Protein backbone atom coordinates (compact mmCIF):
# COMPACT_ATOMS: atom_id res chain seq x y z
CA UNK A 1 0.00 0.00 0.00
CA UNK A 2 1.23 3.47 -0.83
CA UNK A 3 1.68 5.63 2.25
CA UNK A 4 1.60 9.42 2.56
CA UNK A 5 5.17 10.75 2.54
CA UNK A 6 4.33 12.98 5.52
CA UNK A 7 4.11 9.98 7.88
CA UNK A 8 7.19 8.10 6.66
CA UNK A 9 9.46 9.43 9.45
CA UNK A 10 7.05 8.07 12.08
CA UNK A 11 6.75 4.74 10.24
CA UNK A 12 10.55 4.42 10.03
CA UNK A 13 10.88 5.23 13.74
CA UNK A 14 8.28 2.58 14.60
CA UNK A 15 10.10 0.00 12.47
CA UNK A 16 13.43 0.86 14.14
CA UNK A 17 12.05 0.82 17.67
CA UNK A 18 9.22 -1.68 17.80
CA UNK A 19 9.20 -4.04 14.83
CA UNK A 20 11.07 -7.19 13.94
CA UNK A 21 14.07 -6.61 11.67
CA UNK A 22 13.97 -7.43 7.96
CA UNK A 23 11.57 -6.81 5.12
CA UNK A 24 9.41 -9.76 6.23
CA UNK A 25 9.56 -8.84 9.91
CA UNK A 26 6.44 -8.46 12.01
CA UNK A 27 5.28 -4.90 12.67
CA UNK A 28 4.48 -5.63 16.30
CA UNK A 29 6.47 -7.91 18.59
CA UNK A 30 5.91 -8.75 22.21
CA UNK A 31 8.38 -8.30 25.06
CA UNK A 32 9.88 -11.75 24.39
CA UNK A 33 10.24 -11.17 20.63
CA UNK A 34 7.22 -13.23 19.54
CA UNK A 35 3.89 -12.10 18.09
CA UNK A 36 1.92 -10.67 20.99
CA UNK A 37 -1.22 -12.49 22.00
CA UNK A 38 -4.44 -10.51 21.75
CA UNK A 39 -4.56 -9.79 25.49
CA UNK A 40 -0.91 -8.71 25.51
CA UNK A 41 -1.38 -6.63 22.37
CA UNK A 42 -4.25 -4.76 23.98
CA UNK A 43 -1.96 -3.84 26.90
CA UNK A 44 0.77 -2.72 24.48
CA UNK A 45 -1.77 -0.72 22.47
CA UNK A 46 -3.24 1.01 25.52
CA UNK A 47 0.22 1.97 26.76
CA UNK A 48 1.17 3.32 23.33
CA UNK A 49 -2.07 5.33 23.08
CA UNK A 50 -1.53 6.73 26.56
CA UNK A 51 2.09 7.65 25.75
CA UNK A 52 0.96 9.38 22.54
CA UNK A 53 -1.70 11.35 24.43
CA UNK A 54 -4.46 9.73 22.35
CA UNK A 55 -8.00 9.17 23.53
CA UNK A 56 -7.80 6.22 25.96
CA UNK A 57 -10.90 4.72 24.33
CA UNK A 58 -9.17 4.54 20.94
CA UNK A 59 -8.93 1.00 19.57
CA UNK A 60 -6.49 -0.13 16.90
CA UNK A 61 -9.45 -0.95 14.65
CA UNK A 62 -10.57 2.70 14.87
CA UNK A 63 -7.59 3.55 12.68
CA UNK A 64 -9.20 1.55 9.85
CA UNK A 65 -12.32 3.69 10.16
CA UNK A 66 -10.20 6.83 10.02
CA UNK A 67 -8.20 5.57 7.05
CA UNK A 68 -11.33 4.62 5.12
CA UNK A 69 -13.00 7.92 5.86
CA UNK A 70 -9.97 10.02 4.94
CA UNK A 71 -9.37 8.04 1.74
CA UNK A 72 -12.99 8.58 0.72
CA UNK A 73 -12.64 12.31 1.38
CA UNK A 74 -9.78 12.56 -1.10
CA UNK A 75 -12.20 11.60 -3.86
CA UNK A 76 -11.07 7.96 -4.00
CA UNK A 77 -13.58 5.64 -5.60
CA UNK A 78 -15.32 2.99 -3.54
CA UNK A 79 -13.18 0.32 -5.24
CA UNK A 80 -10.01 2.24 -4.28
CA UNK A 81 -11.15 2.58 -0.67
CA UNK A 82 -12.00 -1.13 -0.61
CA UNK A 83 -8.49 -1.96 -1.81
CA UNK A 84 -6.79 0.30 0.74
CA UNK A 85 -8.69 -1.09 3.72
CA UNK A 86 -8.63 -4.68 2.50
CA UNK A 87 -12.30 -5.36 1.83
CA UNK A 88 -13.73 -7.36 -1.05
CA UNK A 89 -17.31 -6.21 -0.67
CA UNK A 90 -18.71 -2.72 -1.04
CA UNK A 91 -21.08 -3.33 1.87
CA UNK A 92 -18.18 -3.97 4.26
CA UNK A 93 -16.15 -1.03 2.95
CA UNK A 94 -19.07 1.39 3.31
CA UNK A 95 -19.07 0.74 7.05
CA UNK A 96 -15.73 2.55 7.22
CA UNK A 97 -16.80 5.64 5.33
CA UNK A 98 -18.24 8.25 7.62
CA UNK A 99 -19.72 11.50 6.41
CA UNK A 100 -18.24 14.64 7.90
CA UNK A 101 -19.76 18.09 7.94
CA UNK A 102 -16.63 19.53 6.30
CA UNK A 103 -16.91 17.11 3.39
CA UNK A 104 -20.67 17.74 3.21
CA UNK A 105 -19.96 21.45 2.76
CA UNK A 106 -17.43 20.72 0.01
CA UNK A 107 -19.97 18.54 -1.79
CA UNK A 108 -22.56 21.32 -1.53
CA UNK A 109 -20.05 23.83 -2.90
CA UNK A 110 -19.21 21.53 -5.82
CA UNK A 111 -22.92 21.02 -6.56
CA UNK A 112 -23.46 24.78 -6.35
CA UNK A 113 -20.71 25.34 -8.91
CA UNK A 114 -22.21 22.71 -11.24
CA UNK A 115 -25.64 24.36 -11.02
CA UNK A 116 -24.23 27.84 -11.64
CA UNK A 117 -22.23 26.62 -14.65
CA UNK A 118 -25.30 24.82 -16.08
CA UNK A 119 -27.44 27.91 -15.59
CA UNK A 120 -24.84 30.16 -17.20
CA UNK A 121 -24.55 27.77 -20.15
CA UNK A 122 -28.35 27.74 -20.50
CA UNK A 123 -28.54 31.54 -20.39
CA UNK A 124 -25.73 31.78 -22.94
CA UNK A 125 -27.52 29.35 -25.28
CA UNK A 126 -30.81 31.31 -24.94
CA UNK A 127 -29.21 34.62 -25.92
Sine and cosine of phi, psi and omega as CSV:
sin_phi,cos_phi,sin_psi,cos_psi,sin_omega,cos_omega
0.00,0.00,0.68,-0.73,0.07,-1.00
-0.96,0.28,0.68,-0.73,0.00,-1.00
-0.91,-0.42,0.51,-0.86,0.07,-1.00
-0.89,0.46,0.72,-0.69,-0.02,-1.00
-0.86,0.52,-0.49,0.87,-0.05,-1.00
-0.89,0.46,-0.42,0.91,-0.03,-1.00
-0.98,-0.20,0.01,1.00,-0.03,-1.00
-0.86,0.51,-0.62,0.78,0.05,-1.00
-0.86,0.51,-0.65,0.76,0.02,-1.00
-0.93,0.37,-0.62,0.78,0.03,-1.00
-0.90,0.44,-0.72,0.70,0.01,-1.00
-0.88,0.48,-0.66,0.75,0.02,-1.00
-0.90,0.44,-0.68,0.73,0.04,-1.00
-0.86,0.50,-0.73,0.68,-0.02,-1.00
-0.88,0.48,-0.65,0.76,0.02,-1.00
-0.92,0.39,-0.66,0.75,-0.16,-0.99
-1.00,-0.05,-0.51,0.86,-0.20,-0.98
-0.79,-0.62,-0.15,0.99,-0.10,-1.00
-0.97,-0.26,0.26,-0.97,0.08,-1.00
-0.97,0.26,0.61,-0.79,-0.04,-1.00
-0.92,0.40,0.41,-0.91,0.08,-1.00
0.99,-0.11,0.39,-0.92,-0.05,-1.00
-0.93,0.37,-0.35,0.94,0.05,-1.00
-0.97,-0.23,0.16,0.99,-0.03,-1.00
-0.93,0.37,0.45,-0.89,0.03,-1.00
-0.96,0.29,0.58,-0.81,-0.02,-1.00
-0.96,0.27,-0.45,0.89,-0.01,-1.00
-0.76,-0.64,0.79,-0.62,0.07,-1.00
-0.80,-0.61,0.51,-0.86,0.00,-1.00
-0.99,0.16,0.02,-1.00,-0.06,-1.00
-0.88,0.47,-0.40,0.92,0.00,-1.00
-0.98,-0.19,0.17,0.99,0.07,-1.00
1.00,0.02,0.00,1.00,0.00,-1.00
-0.98,-0.17,0.12,-0.99,0.11,-0.99
-0.90,0.43,0.77,-0.64,0.00,-1.00
-0.94,0.35,0.62,-0.79,0.11,-0.99
-0.94,0.33,0.31,-0.95,-0.06,-1.00
-0.81,0.59,-0.72,0.69,-0.03,-1.00
-0.90,0.43,-0.63,0.77,0.03,-1.00
-0.94,0.34,-0.63,0.78,0.01,-1.00
-0.88,0.47,-0.66,0.75,0.01,-1.00
-0.86,0.50,-0.63,0.78,0.05,-1.00
-0.91,0.41,-0.69,0.72,0.03,-1.00
-0.88,0.47,-0.71,0.71,-0.02,-1.00
-0.88,0.47,-0.73,0.68,-0.02,-1.00
-0.88,0.47,-0.64,0.77,0.03,-1.00
-0.91,0.42,-0.69,0.73,0.01,-1.00
-0.89,0.45,-0.68,0.73,0.01,-1.00
-0.90,0.44,-0.67,0.74,0.02,-1.00
-0.89,0.45,-0.71,0.70,0.00,-1.00
-0.88,0.48,-0.61,0.80,-0.02,-1.00
-0.98,0.18,-0.12,0.99,-0.03,-1.00
0.97,0.25,0.35,0.94,0.00,-1.00
-0.98,0.18,0.27,-0.96,0.08,-1.00
-0.82,0.57,0.81,-0.59,-0.04,-1.00
-0.91,0.42,-0.26,0.97,0.03,-1.00
-1.00,0.02,-0.03,1.00,-0.01,-1.00
-0.92,0.40,0.77,-0.64,0.08,-1.00
-0.96,-0.28,0.44,-0.90,0.03,-1.00
-0.81,0.58,-0.65,0.76,-0.03,-1.00
-0.90,0.44,-0.40,0.91,0.04,-1.00
-0.88,0.48,-0.45,0.89,0.01,-1.00
-0.91,0.41,-0.52,0.85,0.06,-1.00
-0.91,0.41,-0.67,0.74,0.05,-1.00
-0.86,0.51,-0.73,0.68,0.00,-1.00
-0.88,0.47,-0.73,0.68,0.00,-1.00
-0.87,0.50,-0.68,0.73,0.03,-1.00
-0.91,0.42,-0.68,0.74,0.00,-1.00
-0.91,0.42,-0.73,0.68,-0.01,-1.00
-0.91,0.42,-0.64,0.77,0.03,-1.00
-0.88,0.47,-0.67,0.75,0.01,-1.00
-0.90,0.44,-0.59,0.81,-0.02,-1.00
-0.94,0.33,-0.28,0.96,0.05,-1.00
-0.98,0.20,-0.16,0.99,-0.07,-1.00
0.99,-0.17,0.12,0.99,0.04,-1.00
-0.87,0.50,0.57,-0.82,0.05,-1.00
-0.96,0.28,0.27,-0.96,0.03,-1.00
-0.86,0.52,-0.66,0.75,0.02,-1.00
-0.88,0.48,-0.64,0.77,0.02,-1.00
-0.92,0.40,-0.66,0.75,0.04,-1.00
-0.90,0.44,-0.68,0.73,0.02,-1.00
-0.84,0.54,-0.68,0.73,-0.01,-1.00
-0.91,0.42,-0.69,0.73,-0.04,-1.00
-0.91,0.41,-0.62,0.78,-0.06,-1.00
-0.99,-0.13,0.05,1.00,0.13,-0.99
0.98,0.22,0.59,0.80,0.03,-1.00
-0.91,-0.41,0.63,-0.78,0.02,-1.00
-1.00,-0.09,-0.23,0.97,-0.02,-1.00
-0.88,-0.47,0.61,-0.79,0.02,-1.00
-0.90,0.44,-0.61,0.80,-0.03,-1.00
-0.86,0.52,-0.72,0.70,0.00,-1.00
-0.92,0.40,-0.67,0.74,-0.03,-1.00
-0.91,0.42,-0.58,0.81,-0.03,-1.00
-0.90,0.44,-0.41,0.91,0.04,-1.00
-0.87,0.49,-0.52,0.86,-0.09,-1.00
-1.00,-0.03,0.02,1.00,0.03,-1.00
-0.97,-0.24,0.91,-0.42,-0.03,-1.00
-0.92,-0.38,0.73,-0.68,0.05,-1.00
-0.94,0.33,0.58,-0.81,0.10,-0.99
-0.82,-0.57,0.45,-0.89,-0.02,-1.00
-0.91,0.42,-0.56,0.83,0.02,-1.00
-0.89,0.46,-0.73,0.68,0.01,-1.00
-0.91,0.41,-0.60,0.80,0.03,-1.00
-0.87,0.49,-0.65,0.76,0.04,-1.00
-0.92,0.40,-0.64,0.77,0.04,-1.00
-0.90,0.44,-0.64,0.76,0.04,-1.00
-0.89,0.46,-0.71,0.71,0.02,-1.00
-0.88,0.48,-0.65,0.76,0.03,-1.00
-0.90,0.43,-0.66,0.75,0.02,-1.00
-0.91,0.41,-0.65,0.76,0.05,-1.00
-0.91,0.42,-0.66,0.76,0.04,-1.00
-0.85,0.52,-0.71,0.70,0.02,-1.00
-0.88,0.47,-0.68,0.74,0.02,-1.00
-0.88,0.48,-0.68,0.73,0.00,-1.00
-0.90,0.43,-0.73,0.68,-0.01,-1.00
-0.87,0.49,-0.67,0.74,0.02,-1.00
-0.91,0.42,-0.66,0.75,0.03,-1.00
-0.91,0.42,-0.66,0.75,0.03,-1.00
-0.90,0.43,-0.68,0.73,-0.01,-1.00
-0.90,0.44,-0.64,0.77,0.03,-1.00
-0.91,0.41,-0.62,0.78,0.03,-1.00
-0.92,0.40,-0.67,0.75,0.03,-1.00
-0.92,0.40,-0.62,0.79,0.02,-1.00
-0.91,0.42,-0.65,0.76,-0.01,-1.00
-0.94,0.35,-0.52,0.85,-0.02,-1.00
-0.97,0.23,-0.37,0.93,-0.05,-1.00
-1.00,-0.04,0.00,0.00,0.00,0.00
